[in-house]
Amino acid sequence: MDVKDPTPPPYAPPKPERRLSLDTYRGFLMLVLATSAFQVHKLAANVKSGPVWNFLSYQFSHPEWRSCSFWDLVQPSFMFMVGVAVPYSVAARRAKGDSQQRIVLHALWRSLILILLGVFCSSNGAKQTDWTFVNVLSQIGLGYTFLVLLEGRGLKVQLASLAGILLGYWLCFALVPVAGPETNWSAIGVKSDAYRFSGFAAHWSMNANFGQAFDLWFLNLFPPHNFKYNAGGYSTLNFIPSTATMLIGVMAGELLRGPRRPMDKLKLLLASGAACFAASILCDPQILPFIRDSYILCPIVKKIWTPSWALFCSGWTLWILSGFYYLVDIAGYKRWTFPFVVVGMNCTAMYLMWQMFKGWVSQSIRTHFGSALFETAYGPIWASLAWTFVLWLICCWMYKRKIFLKV
């Protein structure tokens, strides 16, 4: 006769349930990204004109340097949602019995894989490895371990860390001398005055700032050792303020996992978004269309992820999350979410397929179904919808078979 051990098994916290609104939000972001902004900017630039198409072209492209469009918010929203997922991910690992040390080691491993995946995607089609770290996967990887270390540390510690990141990064730019009058702007990729500021804001002009100075040293450590500037003005160090955006996501994720009533959580999300907006506009009042002459403490620039941009985009992401949370989790409108959930649960797979196979899928569609539709006035939009649908079908197939690509 077997004698059962009367000692009860050690307590393991229950595995956290997935929140449908979060998968829906992630899926929405990835589907928008996979369409490459529906290539509306190509249609507006080459075929269509007028106020409506000008508006759509602006919203589905990156402004030259300052201001914000819908397309500008896709990457911040995606990175913000990485932060939101951290409390759920850490809780799941604790439910499996992982120690804090194992959780941190896994975070370090995941960071390394994400950084290298970003380099791999950036090198697609290149003659040799393109050692650049501005791809969204690399940017997430560079900040991810820091998020895990701050998860569960308490709101005071997290807010103090957030303030330290933003103020410290602001100081790094503010203390570097501005470009002098002898600067050859065309030699560093600056094609128009729209990429330059005057006065104190000049510390954040394109390719004449602290981030550019760092990359001139850092990126030339890698072959072929000939980095001069990033054509878009992006910087490796963008990961520092973007980590602040992801940290705000961690705080939002902890709020959603907490014991408060759903409507109280919604109110706090909305209030936090408003606070982020207010702080960012205090730094750059001229972002408002009715203010023309005001002192700019820190301009709102997405491409170098200024601290004011980190707060500005976080305001938007908090409000967008609030909308999904209310519609799906509070109001209970769930039937429409399926097309987004199948992608939201396989974000990494969708992103990699979009980066690596979009061109091949598009060409295959033309080969087998003809290119007549794609040569019409609205051809760019039809092409983007076609390849996105094919990639979605792959995600749907993976979802049905419970195949989820995780790093």
Buried (B, 14 or more C-beta within 10 A) or exposed (E): EEEEEEEEEEEEEEEBEBBBBBBBBBBBBBBBBBBBBBBBBBBBEEEBEEEEBEEBBBBBBBBBBBBBBBBBBBBBBBBBBBBBBBBBBBBBBBEEEBEEEEBBEBBEEBBBBBBEBBBBBBBEEEEEEBBBBBBBBBBBBBBBBBBBBBBBEEEEEBEEBBEEBBEEBBEBBBEBEBBEEEBEBEEBBBEEEEBBBEEBBBBBBBBBBBBBBBBEEBBBEBEEEEBBBBEBBBBBBBBBBBBBBBBBBBBBBBBBBEEEEEEEBBEBBBEBBEBBBEBBBEBBBBBEEEEEEEEBBBBBBBBBBBBBBBBBBBBBBBBBBBBBBBBBBBEEEBEEBEBBBBBBBBBBBBBBBBBBBBEEBBEBBBEEEEEEBBEEEBBBBBBBBBBBBBBBEBBBEBBEEEEEBEB
